[in-house]
Amino acid sequence: MKKLYLVAAVLVLVLSWLFVGLDRYVGDHEAGGGWDLFIKHKPSMTVFFSNPAQFGLDMAPLDKMDDGAKKDLVEYCKVRYGTDNMSRCYELFQSSRV
């Protein structure tokens, strides 16, 4: 019976690792910053996320980002928001900002 509990605990831990993430957000001086818990749209070994297009309170324009940053942004959007459409992703950024 103890083995069953151990297996169940390990399974819950692995599934949580793959499907639950924490997203770092930056707010203004009143709201501060913190972490948002979210369910990932695709499994990932990464647990801690940060929006690669956000610099302080500002969002980097997509046309000013280099290819590496765009690739990171696409992967972030797929895991965090379930989309690889950058205009949709930017809309979601704006709606979730503090």
C-alpha positions in Angstrom: 0.0 0.0 0.0 2.9 2.4 0.8 4.3 1.7 -2.7 1.0 2.8 -4.2 1.1 6.1 -2.4 4.7 6.6 -3.4 4.0 5.9 -7.0 1.0 8.2 -6.9 3.0 11.0 -5.3 5.8 10.7 -7.9 3.2 10.7 -10.7 1.5 13.9 -9.3 5.0 15.5 -9.0 6.0 14.7 -12.6 2.7 15.8 -14.1 2.8 19.0 -12.1 6.4 19.6 -13.3 5.3 19.1 -16.9 2.0 20.9 -16.9 2.2 23.7 -14.3 4.3 26.8 -14.7 5.0 30.1 -13.0 5.1 33.3 -15.1 7.0 36.3 -13.7 5.1 39.5 -14.2 6.2 43.1 -13.6 3.7 45.7 -12.5 3.9 49.4 -11.7 5.2 50.8 -8.5 1.8 50.2 -6.8 1.2 46.6 -8.0 4.8 45.5 -7.8 5.8 42.2 -9.4 5.2 38.5 -8.7 4.4 35.2 -10.1 1.3 33.9 -11.9 0.5 30.2 -11.6 -0.8 28.8 -14.9 -1.5 25.5 -16.7 0.8 25.0 -19.6 -0.8 24.5 -23.1 1.9 21.9 -23.9 4.2 19.9 -21.6 7.6 21.5 -20.9 10.4 20.8 -18.4 10.6 24.6 -17.7 8.7 25.7 -14.7 9.7 29.4 -14.4 8.8 31.6 -17.3 9.4 35.3 -18.1 7.9 37.1 -21.1 10.9 37.7 -23.5 9.1 40.7 -25.1 8.6 42.6 -21.8 11.3 45.0 -20.5 10.1 46.5 -17.3 6.7 48.0 -18.0 7.3 48.2 -21.8 6.7 45.6 -24.5 9.3 45.3 -27.2 7.8 45.8 -30.7 8.0 42.6 -32.7 9.7 44.2 -35.7 12.6 45.4 -33.4 13.3 41.9 -32.0 16.1 39.7 -33.3 15.6 36.2 -34.6 16.7 34.5 -31.3 14.3 36.7 -29.3 11.4 36.0 -31.7 12.1 32.2 -31.4 12.0 32.5 -27.6 8.8 34.5 -27.8 7.1 32.0 -30.1 8.0 29.1 -27.7 6.8 31.2 -24.7 3.5 31.9 -26.4 2.9 28.3 -27.3 3.5 27.1 -23.8 1.9 30.0 -21.9 -1.0 30.9 -24.2 -1.4 28.0 -26.6 -0.8 30.1 -29.8 2.0 30.9 -32.2 0.2 33.8 -33.7 2.2 36.8 -32.5 -0.5 39.4 -32.9 -2.9 37.2 -30.8 -0.1 36.7 -28.3 0.5 40.5 -28.0 -3.3 41.0 -27.4 -3.1 38.4 -24.6 0.0 40.2 -23.1 -1.9 43.5 -23.0 -5.0 42.0 -21.4 -3.0 40.2 -18.7 -0.8 43.2 -17.7 -1.1 44.6 -14.3 
